[in-house]
Amino acid sequence: MNVCAPLGIALALTLLAGCSSVSARKVIALDHFQRIYVEQRFNDNHRLDELIVAELKRHGRDASSGPLTMMPENTQAIMTYDARWTWDFKTYLIELNLELHATHPRKKLADGRYYQPSIKTKGAADAIREILTALFAK
């Protein structure tokens, strides 16, 4: 009976802790891409584009966001994102996919993915930081 209680507590903590995974792939080194435009999703109510821009700037990039039609002429790469949110007593980010494409020709340069299917998740800014740190690591 005394053995079951610690095992039950350990199992409960494991389930609540959850685990996340971050993956990043680069086709080429991203050092030469300094001016990045984040394409804003019209159905994004969480302002992820602004969080991505802030993190890109933290990595020393010249970044801005908005609709694709407002992209500056000197943009070197376009970042797109796709987020999946879920609700389980609170709304939380379960998956975030980022893709970086060259502007001309429009070829994929890199992608990154954050996935955490548990209710105890990181905030969107932390997930973005982890993906972009992995992408722009030297």
Chimera marker file (.cmm) of the C-alpha trace (Angstrom):
<marker_set name="trace">
<marker id="1" x="0.000" y="0.000" z="0.000" r="1" g="1" b="0" radius="0.5"/>
<marker id="2" x="2.847" y="2.417" z="0.848" r="1" g="1" b="0" radius="0.5"/>
<marker id="3" x="4.556" y="1.677" z="-2.484" r="1" g="1" b="0" radius="0.5"/>
<marker id="4" x="1.461" y="2.598" z="-4.511" r="1" g="1" b="0" radius="0.5"/>
<marker id="5" x="1.188" y="6.159" z="-3.214" r="1" g="1" b="0" radius="0.5"/>
<marker id="6" x="4.660" y="7.324" z="-4.410" r="1" g="1" b="0" radius="0.5"/>
<marker id="7" x="4.150" y="5.572" z="-7.745" r="1" g="1" b="0" radius="0.5"/>
<marker id="8" x="0.790" y="7.271" z="-8.175" r="1" g="1" b="0" radius="0.5"/>
<marker id="9" x="2.281" y="10.671" z="-7.388" r="1" g="1" b="0" radius="0.5"/>
<marker id="10" x="5.182" y="10.091" z="-9.787" r="1" g="1" b="0" radius="0.5"/>
<marker id="11" x="2.786" y="9.060" z="-12.562" r="1" g="1" b="0" radius="0.5"/>
<marker id="12" x="0.584" y="12.115" z="-11.987" r="1" g="1" b="0" radius="0.5"/>
<marker id="13" x="3.582" y="14.464" z="-12.087" r="1" g="1" b="0" radius="0.5"/>
<marker id="14" x="4.835" y="12.857" z="-15.283" r="1" g="1" b="0" radius="0.5"/>
<marker id="15" x="1.472" y="13.303" z="-16.979" r="1" g="1" b="0" radius="0.5"/>
<marker id="16" x="1.174" y="16.919" z="-15.872" r="1" g="1" b="0" radius="0.5"/>
<marker id="17" x="4.732" y="17.838" z="-16.817" r="1" g="1" b="0" radius="0.5"/>
<marker id="18" x="4.334" y="16.785" z="-20.430" r="1" g="1" b="0" radius="0.5"/>
<marker id="19" x="7.120" y="17.013" z="-22.892" r="1" g="1" b="0" radius="0.5"/>
<marker id="20" x="7.716" y="19.217" z="-25.864" r="1" g="1" b="0" radius="0.5"/>
<marker id="21" x="9.741" y="18.716" z="-28.968" r="1" g="1" b="0" radius="0.5"/>
<marker id="22" x="11.417" y="21.287" z="-31.167" r="1" g="1" b="0" radius="0.5"/>
<marker id="23" x="12.904" y="20.440" z="-34.523" r="1" g="1" b="0" radius="0.5"/>
<marker id="24" x="14.630" y="22.638" z="-37.089" r="1" g="1" b="0" radius="0.5"/>
<marker id="25" x="16.031" y="21.940" z="-40.551" r="1" g="1" b="0" radius="0.5"/>
<marker id="26" x="18.068" y="24.223" z="-42.792" r="1" g="1" b="0" radius="0.5"/>
<marker id="27" x="18.761" y="23.744" z="-46.487" r="1" g="1" b="0" radius="0.5"/>
<marker id="28" x="21.575" y="26.315" z="-46.381" r="1" g="1" b="0" radius="0.5"/>
<marker id="29" x="23.158" y="28.572" z="-43.765" r="1" g="1" b="0" radius="0.5"/>
<marker id="30" x="20.855" y="31.460" z="-42.890" r="1" g="1" b="0" radius="0.5"/>
<marker id="31" x="23.561" y="34.012" z="-42.071" r="1" g="1" b="0" radius="0.5"/>
<marker id="32" x="23.083" y="35.914" z="-45.347" r="1" g="1" b="0" radius="0.5"/>
<marker id="33" x="19.360" y="36.475" z="-44.838" r="1" g="1" b="0" radius="0.5"/>
<marker id="34" x="19.103" y="39.641" z="-42.772" r="1" g="1" b="0" radius="0.5"/>
<marker id="35" x="15.816" y="41.184" z="-44.008" r="1" g="1" b="0" radius="0.5"/>
<marker id="36" x="12.933" y="38.864" z="-43.192" r="1" g="1" b="0" radius="0.5"/>
<marker id="37" x="9.231" y="39.510" z="-43.664" r="1" g="1" b="0" radius="0.5"/>
<marker id="38" x="6.715" y="37.532" z="-41.605" r="1" g="1" b="0" radius="0.5"/>
<marker id="39" x="3.515" y="36.910" z="-43.532" r="1" g="1" b="0" radius="0.5"/>
<marker id="40" x="0.614" y="37.718" z="-41.232" r="1" g="1" b="0" radius="0.5"/>
<marker id="41" x="-2.193" y="35.153" z="-41.034" r="1" g="1" b="0" radius="0.5"/>
<marker id="42" x="-5.587" y="36.815" z="-41.134" r="1" g="1" b="0" radius="0.5"/>
<marker id="43" x="-7.068" y="34.151" z="-38.842" r="1" g="1" b="0" radius="0.5"/>
<marker id="44" x="-4.336" y="34.626" z="-36.196" r="1" g="1" b="0" radius="0.5"/>
<marker id="45" x="-5.956" y="36.122" z="-33.112" r="1" g="1" b="0" radius="0.5"/>
<marker id="46" x="-2.828" y="35.612" z="-30.999" r="1" g="1" b="0" radius="0.5"/>
<marker id="47" x="-0.527" y="38.042" z="-32.864" r="1" g="1" b="0" radius="0.5"/>
<marker id="48" x="2.115" y="35.402" z="-33.450" r="1" g="1" b="0" radius="0.5"/>
<marker id="49" x="3.553" y="37.453" z="-36.317" r="1" g="1" b="0" radius="0.5"/>
<marker id="50" x="4.514" y="40.197" z="-33.843" r="1" g="1" b="0" radius="0.5"/>
<marker id="51" x="6.125" y="37.669" z="-31.498" r="1" g="1" b="0" radius="0.5"/>
<marker id="52" x="8.093" y="36.166" z="-34.411" r="1" g="1" b="0" radius="0.5"/>
<marker id="53" x="9.254" y="39.625" z="-35.533" r="1" g="1" b="0" radius="0.5"/>
<marker id="54" x="10.392" y="40.486" z="-31.998" r="1" g="1" b="0" radius="0.5"/>
<marker id="55" x="12.374" y="37.254" z="-31.748" r="1" g="1" b="0" radius="0.5"/>
<marker id="56" x="13.930" y="37.725" z="-35.210" r="1" g="1" b="0" radius="0.5"/>
<marker id="57" x="15.042" y="41.201" z="-34.134" r="1" g="1" b="0" radius="0.5"/>
<marker id="58" x="16.537" y="39.676" z="-30.984" r="1" g="1" b="0" radius="0.5"/>
<marker id="59" x="18.569" y="37.472" z="-33.334" r="1" g="1" b="0" radius="0.5"/>
<marker id="60" x="19.856" y="40.585" z="-35.126" r="1" g="1" b="0" radius="0.5"/>
<marker id="61" x="17.586" y="40.422" z="-38.166" r="1" g="1" b="0" radius="0.5"/>
<marker id="62" x="15.722" y="43.318" z="-39.765" r="1" g="1" b="0" radius="0.5"/>
<marker id="63" x="12.165" y="41.974" z="-39.527" r="1" g="1" b="0" radius="0.5"/>
<marker id="64" x="8.636" y="43.210" z="-40.087" r="1" g="1" b="0" radius="0.5"/>
<marker id="65" x="5.243" y="41.639" z="-40.658" r="1" g="1" b="0" radius="0.5"/>
<marker id="66" x="1.959" y="42.188" z="-42.420" r="1" g="1" b="0" radius="0.5"/>
<marker id="67" x="0.009" y="40.945" z="-45.414" r="1" g="1" b="0" radius="0.5"/>
<marker id="68" x="2.147" y="39.641" z="-48.277" r="1" g="1" b="0" radius="0.5"/>
<marker id="69" x="1.057" y="42.577" z="-50.456" r="1" g="1" b="0" radius="0.5"/>
<marker id="70" x="2.811" y="44.975" z="-48.028" r="1" g="1" b="0" radius="0.5"/>
<marker id="71" x="6.187" y="43.207" z="-48.114" r="1" g="1" b="0" radius="0.5"/>
<marker id="72" x="9.113" y="45.658" z="-48.542" r="1" g="1" b="0" radius="0.5"/>
<marker id="73" x="10.986" y="45.426" z="-51.841" r="1" g="1" b="0" radius="0.5"/>
<marker id="74" x="14.334" y="44.678" z="-50.192" r="1" g="1" b="0" radius="0.5"/>
<marker id="75" x="13.050" y="41.582" z="-48.359" r="1" g="1" b="0" radius="0.5"/>
<marker id="76" x="15.429" y="38.628" z="-48.634" r="1" g="1" b="0" radius="0.5"/>
<marker id="77" x="13.260" y="35.932" z="-47.071" r="1" g="1" b="0" radius="0.5"/>
<marker id="78" x="9.630" y="35.344" z="-46.152" r="1" g="1" b="0" radius="0.5"/>
<marker id="79" x="8.622" y="33.511" z="-42.989" r="1" g="1" b="0" radius="0.5"/>
<marker id="80" x="5.248" y="31.808" z="-42.829" r="1" g="1" b="0" radius="0.5"/>
<marker id="81" x="3.698" y="30.102" z="-39.852" r="1" g="1" b="0" radius="0.5"/>
<marker id="82" x="0.885" y="27.760" z="-39.023" r="1" g="1" b="0" radius="0.5"/>
<marker id="83" x="-0.321" y="27.384" z="-35.444" r="1" g="1" b="0" radius="0.5"/>
<marker id="84" x="-2.646" y="24.884" z="-33.871" r="1" g="1" b="0" radius="0.5"/>
<marker id="85" x="-4.314" y="25.920" z="-30.654" r="1" g="1" b="0" radius="0.5"/>
<marker id="86" x="-6.550" y="23.809" z="-28.468" r="1" g="1" b="0" radius="0.5"/>
<marker id="87" x="-8.765" y="24.353" z="-25.476" r="1" g="1" b="0" radius="0.5"/>
<marker id="88" x="-8.822" y="22.235" z="-22.332" r="1" g="1" b="0" radius="0.5"/>
<marker id="89" x="-9.964" y="24.564" z="-19.555" r="1" g="1" b="0" radius="0.5"/>
<marker id="90" x="-7.627" y="27.124" z="-21.133" r="1" g="1" b="0" radius="0.5"/>
<marker id="91" x="-6.447" y="27.918" z="-24.645" r="1" g="1" b="0" radius="0.5"/>
<marker id="92" x="-2.892" y="26.824" z="-25.361" r="1" g="1" b="0" radius="0.5"/>
<marker id="93" x="-0.520" y="26.339" z="-28.265" r="1" g="1" b="0" radius="0.5"/>
<marker id="94" x="-0.134" y="22.678" z="-29.123" r="1" g="1" b="0" radius="0.5"/>
<marker id="95" x="1.817" y="22.986" z="-32.401" r="1" g="1" b="0" radius="0.5"/>
<marker id="96" x="3.649" y="25.697" z="-34.326" r="1" g="1" b="0" radius="0.5"/>
<marker id="97" x="5.277" y="25.270" z="-37.731" r="1" g="1" b="0" radius="0.5"/>
<marker id="98" x="7.544" y="27.939" z="-39.241" r="1" g="1" b="0" radius="0.5"/>
<marker id="99" x="8.878" y="27.985" z="-42.803" r="1" g="1" b="0" radius="0.5"/>
<marker id="100" x="11.463" y="30.342" z="-44.274" r="1" g="1" b="0" radius="0.5"/>
<marker id="101" x="11.495" y="30.878" z="-48.044" r="1" g="1" b="0" radius="0.5"/>
<marker id="102" x="13.750" y="32.942" z="-50.283" r="1" g="1" b="0" radius="0.5"/>
<marker id="103" x="11.853" y="35.727" z="-52.051" r="1" g="1" b="0" radius="0.5"/>
<marker id="104" x="13.314" y="35.206" z="-55.540" r="1" g="1" b="0" radius="0.5"/>
<marker id="105" x="13.097" y="32.381" z="-56.475" r="1" g="1" b="0" radius="0.5"/>
<marker id="106" x="10.609" y="31.269" z="-53.837" r="1" g="1" b="0" radius="0.5"/>
<marker id="107" x="12.471" y="28.237" z="-52.513" r="1" g="1" b="0" radius="0.5"/>
<marker id="108" x="12.285" y="26.784" z="-49.043" r="1" g="1" b="0" radius="0.5"/>
<marker id="109" x="15.346" y="27.619" z="-46.945" r="1" g="1" b="0" radius="0.5"/>
<marker id="110" x="14.411" y="26.204" z="-43.551" r="1" g="1" b="0" radius="0.5"/>
<marker id="111" x="11.598" y="25.007" z="-41.349" r="1" g="1" b="0" radius="0.5"/>
<marker id="112" x="10.991" y="24.496" z="-37.671" r="1" g="1" b="0" radius="0.5"/>
<marker id="113" x="8.359" y="22.803" z="-35.560" r="1" g="1" b="0" radius="0.5"/>
<marker id="114" x="7.268" y="23.025" z="-31.935" r="1" g="1" b="0" radius="0.5"/>
<marker id="115" x="4.932" y="20.348" z="-30.599" r="1" g="1" b="0" radius="0.5"/>
<marker id="116" x="3.621" y="19.872" z="-27.086" r="1" g="1" b="0" radius="0.5"/>
<marker id="117" x="0.404" y="17.904" z="-26.687" r="1" g="1" b="0" radius="0.5"/>
<marker id="118" x="0.003" y="18.385" z="-22.939" r="1" g="1" b="0" radius="0.5"/>
<marker id="119" x="-1.970" y="20.986" z="-21.030" r="1" g="1" b="0" radius="0.5"/>
<marker id="120" x="1.156" y="22.245" z="-19.223" r="1" g="1" b="0" radius="0.5"/>
<marker id="121" x="2.728" y="24.103" z="-22.117" r="1" g="1" b="0" radius="0.5"/>
<marker id="122" x="5.112" y="26.945" z="-22.735" r="1" g="1" b="0" radius="0.5"/>
<marker id="123" x="3.862" y="30.311" z="-23.874" r="1" g="1" b="0" radius="0.5"/>
<marker id="124" x="3.883" y="31.132" z="-27.576" r="1" g="1" b="0" radius="0.5"/>
<marker id="125" x="6.867" y="33.491" z="-27.164" r="1" g="1" b="0" radius="0.5"/>
<marker id="126" x="8.928" y="30.691" z="-25.580" r="1" g="1" b="0" radius="0.5"/>
<marker id="127" x="8.005" y="28.248" z="-28.352" r="1" g="1" b="0" radius="0.5"/>
<marker id="128" x="8.988" y="30.805" z="-31.002" r="1" g="1" b="0" radius="0.5"/>
<marker id="129" x="12.260" y="31.535" z="-29.182" r="1" g="1" b="0" radius="0.5"/>
<marker id="130" x="13.150" y="27.831" z="-29.128" r="1" g="1" b="0" radius="0.5"/>
<marker id="131" x="12.423" y="27.307" z="-32.833" r="1" g="1" b="0" radius="0.5"/>
<marker id="132" x="14.262" y="30.417" z="-34.026" r="1" g="1" b="0" radius="0.5"/>
<marker id="133" x="17.233" y="29.758" z="-31.759" r="1" g="1" b="0" radius="0.5"/>
<marker id="134" x="17.534" y="26.310" z="-33.304" r="1" g="1" b="0" radius="0.5"/>
<marker id="135" x="17.165" y="27.718" z="-36.833" r="1" g="1" b="0" radius="0.5"/>
<marker id="136" x="19.651" y="30.556" z="-36.461" r="1" g="1" b="0" radius="0.5"/>
<marker id="137" x="22.192" y="28.717" z="-34.315" r="1" g="1" b="0" radius="0.5"/>
<marker id="138" x="25.636" y="28.755" z="-35.845" r="1" g="1" b="0" radius="0.5"/>
<link id1="1" id2="2" r="1" g="1" b="0" radius="0.2"/>
<link id1="2" id2="3" r="1" g="1" b="0" radius="0.2"/>
<link id1="3" id2="4" r="1" g="1" b="0" radius="0.2"/>
<link id1="4" id2="5" r="1" g="1" b="0" radius="0.2"/>
<link id1="5" id2="6" r="1" g="1" b="0" radius="0.2"/>
<link id1="6" id2="7" r="1" g="1" b="0" radius="0.2"/>
<link id1="7" id2="8" r="1" g="1" b="0" radius="0.2"/>
<link id1="8" id2="9" r="1" g="1" b="0" radius="0.2"/>
<link id1="9" id2="10" r="1" g="1" b="0" radius="0.2"/>
<link id1="10" id2="11" r="1" g="1" b="0" radius="0.2"/>
<link id1="11" id2="12" r="1" g="1" b="0" radius="0.2"/>
<link id1="12" id2="13" r="1" g="1" b="0" radius="0.2"/>
<link id1="13" id2="14" r="1" g="1" b="0" radius="0.2"/>
<link id1="14" id2="15" r="1" g="1" b="0" radius="0.2"/>
<link id1="15" id2="16" r="1" g="1" b="0" radius="0.2"/>
<link id1="16" id2="17" r="1" g="1" b="0" radius="0.2"/>
<link id1="17" id2="18" r="1" g="1" b="0" radius="0.2"/>
<link id1="18" id2="19" r="1" g="1" b="0" radius="0.2"/>
<link id1="19" id2="20" r="1" g="1" b="0" radius="0.2"/>
<link id1="20" id2="21" r="1" g="1" b="0" radius="0.2"/>
<link id1="21" id2="22" r="1" g="1" b="0" radius="0.2"/>
<link id1="22" id2="23" r="1" g="1" b="0" radius="0.2"/>
<link id1="23" id2="24" r="1" g="1" b="0" radius="0.2"/>
<link id1="24" id2="25" r="1" g="1" b="0" radius="0.2"/>
<link id1="25" id2="26" r="1" g="1" b="0" radius="0.2"/>
<link id1="26" id2="27" r="1" g="1" b="0" radius="0.2"/>
<link id1="27" id2="28" r="1" g="1" b="0" radius="0.2"/>
<link id1="28" id2="29" r="1" g="1" b="0" radius="0.2"/>
<link id1="29" id2="30" r="1" g="1" b="0" radius="0.2"/>
<link id1="30" id2="31" r="1" g="1" b="0" radius="0.2"/>
<link id1="31" id2="32" r="1" g="1" b="0" radius="0.2"/>
<link id1="32" id2="33" r="1" g="1" b="0" radius="0.2"/>
<link id1="33" id2="34" r="1" g="1" b="0" radius="0.2"/>
<link id1="34" id2="35" r="1" g="1" b="0" radius="0.2"/>
<link id1="35" id2="36" r="1" g="1" b="0" radius="0.2"/>
<link id1="36" id2="37" r="1" g="1" b="0" radius="0.2"/>
<link id1="37" id2="38" r="1" g="1" b="0" radius="0.2"/>
<link id1="38" id2="39" r="1" g="1" b="0" radius="0.2"/>
<link id1="39" id2="40" r="1" g="1" b="0" radius="0.2"/>
<link id1="40" id2="41" r="1" g="1" b="0" radius="0.2"/>
<link id1="41" id2="42" r="1" g="1" b="0" radius="0.2"/>
<link id1="42" id2="43" r="1" g="1" b="0" radius="0.2"/>
<link id1="43" id2="44" r="1" g="1" b="0" radius="0.2"/>
<link id1="44" id2="45" r="1" g="1" b="0" radius="0.2"/>
<link id1="45" id2="46" r="1" g="1" b="0" radius="0.2"/>
<link id1="46" id2="47" r="1" g="1" b="0" radius="0.2"/>
<link id1="47" id2="48" r="1" g="1" b="0" radius="0.2"/>
<link id1="48" id2="49" r="1" g="1" b="0" radius="0.2"/>
<link id1="49" id2="50" r="1" g="1" b="0" radius="0.2"/>
<link id1="50" id2="51" r="1" g="1" b="0" radius="0.2"/>
<link id1="51" id2="52" r="1" g="1" b="0" radius="0.2"/>
<link id1="52" id2="53" r="1" g="1" b="0" radius="0.2"/>
<link id1="53" id2="54" r="1" g="1" b="0" radius="0.2"/>
<link id1="54" id2="55" r="1" g="1" b="0" radius="0.2"/>
<link id1="55" id2="56" r="1" g="1" b="0" radius="0.2"/>
<link id1="56" id2="57" r="1" g="1" b="0" radius="0.2"/>
<link id1="57" id2="58" r="1" g="1" b="0" radius="0.2"/>
<link id1="58" id2="59" r="1" g="1" b="0" radius="0.2"/>
<link id1="59" id2="60" r="1" g="1" b="0" radius="0.2"/>
<link id1="60" id2="61" r="1" g="1" b="0" radius="0.2"/>
<link id1="61" id2="62" r="1" g="1" b="0" radius="0.2"/>
<link id1="62" id2="63" r="1" g="1" b="0" radius="0.2"/>
<link id1="63" id2="64" r="1" g="1" b="0" radius="0.2"/>
<link id1="64" id2="65" r="1" g="1" b="0" radius="0.2"/>
<link id1="65" id2="66" r="1" g="1" b="0" radius="0.2"/>
<link id1="66" id2="67" r="1" g="1" b="0" radius="0.2"/>
<link id1="67" id2="68" r="1" g="1" b="0" radius="0.2"/>
<link id1="68" id2="69" r="1" g="1" b="0" radius="0.2"/>
<link id1="69" id2="70" r="1" g="1" b="0" radius="0.2"/>
<link id1="70" id2="71" r="1" g="1" b="0" radius="0.2"/>
<link id1="71" id2="72" r="1" g="1" b="0" radius="0.2"/>
<link id1="72" id2="73" r="1" g="1" b="0" radius="0.2"/>
<link id1="73" id2="74" r="1" g="1" b="0" radius="0.2"/>
<link id1="74" id2="75" r="1" g="1" b="0" radius="0.2"/>
<link id1="75" id2="76" r="1" g="1" b="0" radius="0.2"/>
<link id1="76" id2="77" r="1" g="1" b="0" radius="0.2"/>
<link id1="77" id2="78" r="1" g="1" b="0" radius="0.2"/>
<link id1="78" id2="79" r="1" g="1" b="0" radius="0.2"/>
<link id1="79" id2="80" r="1" g="1" b="0" radius="0.2"/>
<link id1="80" id2="81" r="1" g="1" b="0" radius="0.2"/>
<link id1="81" id2="82" r="1" g="1" b="0" radius="0.2"/>
<link id1="82" id2="83" r="1" g="1" b="0" radius="0.2"/>
<link id1="83" id2="84" r="1" g="1" b="0" radius="0.2"/>
<link id1="84" id2="85" r="1" g="1" b="0" radius="0.2"/>
<link id1="85" id2="86" r="1" g="1" b="0" radius="0.2"/>
<link id1="86" id2="87" r="1" g="1" b="0" radius="0.2"/>
<link id1="87" id2="88" r="1" g="1" b="0" radius="0.2"/>
<link id1="88" id2="89" r="1" g="1" b="0" radius="0.2"/>
<link id1="89" id2="90" r="1" g="1" b="0" radius="0.2"/>
<link id1="90" id2="91" r="1" g="1" b="0" radius="0.2"/>
<link id1="91" id2="92" r="1" g="1" b="0" radius="0.2"/>
<link id1="92" id2="93" r="1" g="1" b="0" radius="0.2"/>
<link id1="93" id2="94" r="1" g="1" b="0" radius="0.2"/>
<link id1="94" id2="95" r="1" g="1" b="0" radius="0.2"/>
<link id1="95" id2="96" r="1" g="1" b="0" radius="0.2"/>
<link id1="96" id2="97" r="1" g="1" b="0" radius="0.2"/>
<link id1="97" id2="98" r="1" g="1" b="0" radius="0.2"/>
<link id1="98" id2="99" r="1" g="1" b="0" radius="0.2"/>
<link id1="99" id2="100" r="1" g="1" b="0" radius="0.2"/>
<link id1="100" id2="101" r="1" g="1" b="0" radius="0.2"/>
<link id1="101" id2="102" r="1" g="1" b="0" radius="0.2"/>
<link id1="102" id2="103" r="1" g="1" b="0" radius="0.2"/>
<link id1="103" id2="104" r="1" g="1" b="0" radius="0.2"/>
<link id1="104" id2="105" r="1" g="1" b="0" radius="0.2"/>
<link id1="105" id2="106" r="1" g="1" b="0" radius="0.2"/>
<link id1="106" id2="107" r="1" g="1" b="0" radius="0.2"/>
<link id1="107" id2="108" r="1" g="1" b="0" radius="0.2"/>
<link id1="108" id2="109" r="1" g="1" b="0" radius="0.2"/>
<link id1="109" id2="110" r="1" g="1" b="0" radius="0.2"/>
<link id1="110" id2="111" r="1" g="1" b="0" radius="0.2"/>
<link id1="111" id2="112" r="1" g="1" b="0" radius="0.2"/>
<link id1="112" id2="113" r="1" g="1" b="0" radius="0.2"/>
<link id1="113" id2="114" r="1" g="1" b="0" radius="0.2"/>
<link id1="114" id2="115" r="1" g="1" b="0" radius="0.2"/>
<link id1="115" id2="116" r="1" g="1" b="0" radius="0.2"/>
<link id1="116" id2="117" r="1" g="1" b="0" radius="0.2"/>
<link id1="117" id2="118" r="1" g="1" b="0" radius="0.2"/>
<link id1="118" id2="119" r="1" g="1" b="0" radius="0.2"/>
<link id1="119" id2="120" r="1" g="1" b="0" radius="0.2"/>
<link id1="120" id2="121" r="1" g="1" b="0" radius="0.2"/>
<link id1="121" id2="122" r="1" g="1" b="0" radius="0.2"/>
<link id1="122" id2="123" r="1" g="1" b="0" radius="0.2"/>
<link id1="123" id2="124" r="1" g="1" b="0" radius="0.2"/>
<link id1="124" id2="125" r="1" g="1" b="0" radius="0.2"/>
<link id1="125" id2="126" r="1" g="1" b="0" radius="0.2"/>
<link id1="126" id2="127" r="1" g="1" b="0" radius="0.2"/>
<link id1="127" id2="128" r="1" g="1" b="0" radius="0.2"/>
<link id1="128" id2="129" r="1" g="1" b="0" radius="0.2"/>
<link id1="129" id2="130" r="1" g="1" b="0" radius="0.2"/>
<link id1="130" id2="131" r="1" g="1" b="0" radius="0.2"/>
<link id1="131" id2="132" r="1" g="1" b="0" radius="0.2"/>
<link id1="132" id2="133" r="1" g="1" b="0" radius="0.2"/>
<link id1="133" id2="134" r="1" g="1" b="0" radius="0.2"/>
<link id1="134" id2="135" r="1" g="1" b="0" radius="0.2"/>
<link id1="135" id2="136" r="1" g="1" b="0" radius="0.2"/>
<link id1="136" id2="137" r="1" g="1" b="0" radius="0.2"/>
<link id1="137" id2="138" r="1" g="1" b="0" radius="0.2"/>
</marker_set>
